[in-house]
Amino acid sequence: MKRVLGSLALTAALVATVPAAAQAQEAASADINATATVLANVSVEGVNDLRFGDILPGFDRTVSPTNSDAGLFRITGAGDAPVTLSFTLPGTLTGPGEPLTVSFDEESAGFGNMNGTVLERFDPSSTYTLSLSEGGRDIFLGGTVSTAGDQAAGSYTGQVTLEVSYSGS
């Protein structure tokens, strides 16, 4: 029994001499908020058709994206968000005769602010990424149409589609 009491006394003495720093500390904590902003959906509107106008048989007609006959799409979305453009372009225009060949080159498209001014040209046959400016951009499209010498008279048409999506994460 003396031995047990001696051991208890020694243990009590040791516990009493342990420094205060070695004792358990109170836990600390902090909070932060988790936030997200959902952007408005991007939208695109066809404003003007690409108009090649009247063409004589056997001749070509080129419309520049800076020409008033250029096609015009208007994109609206969130602020200066990046968007990806992807055109589906016709290879021909169909009508009463053989189809007319339509071609687009590396400068057939352009974009600008929503004020009618082309700021930069690009190739509409490739996917293109740009930033919206203050929530919008105008996209212009030109091209070249070719007719045969014996081309049948009449109206010829083809469809151009522009797909726009946010490219940010």
Rosetta blueprint (number, residue, H / E / L):
1 M L
2 K H
3 R H
4 V H
5 L H
6 G H
7 S H
8 L H
9 A H
10 L H
11 T H
12 A H
13 A H
14 L H
15 V H
16 A H
17 T H
18 V L
19 P L
20 A H
21 A H
22 A H
23 Q L
24 A L
25 Q L
26 E L
27 A L
28 A L
29 S L
30 A L
31 D L
32 I L
33 N L
34 A L
35 T L
36 A L
37 T L
38 V L
39 L L
40 A L
41 N L
42 V L
43 S E
44 V E
45 E E
46 G E
47 V E
48 N E
49 D L
50 L L
51 R L
52 F L
53 G L
54 D L
55 I L
56 L L
57 P L
58 G L
59 F L
60 D E
61 R E
62 T E
63 V E
64 S L
65 P L
66 T L
67 N L
68 S L
69 D L
70 A L
71 G E
72 L E
73 F E
74 R E
75 I E
76 T E
77 G L
78 A L
79 G L
80 D L
81 A L
82 P E
83 V E
84 T E
85 L E
86 S E
87 F E
88 T E
89 L L
90 P L
91 G L
92 T E
93 L E
94 T E
95 G L
96 P L
97 G L
98 E L
99 P L
100 L E
101 T E
102 V E
103 S E
104 F L
105 D L
106 E L
107 E L
108 S L
109 A E
110 G E
111 F E
112 G E
113 N L
114 M L
115 N L
116 G L
117 T L
118 V L
119 L L
120 E E
121 R E
122 F E
123 D L
124 P L
125 S L
126 S L
127 T L
128 Y E
129 T E
130 L E
131 S E
132 L L
133 S E
134 E L
135 G L
136 G E
137 R E
138 D E
139 I E
140 F E
141 L E
142 G L
143 G E
144 T E
145 V E
146 S E
147 T L
148 A L
149 G L
150 D L
151 Q L
152 A L
153 A L
154 G L
155 S L
156 Y L
157 T E
158 G L
159 Q L
160 V L
161 T E
162 L E
163 E E
164 V E
165 S E
166 Y E
167 S L
168 G L
169 S L
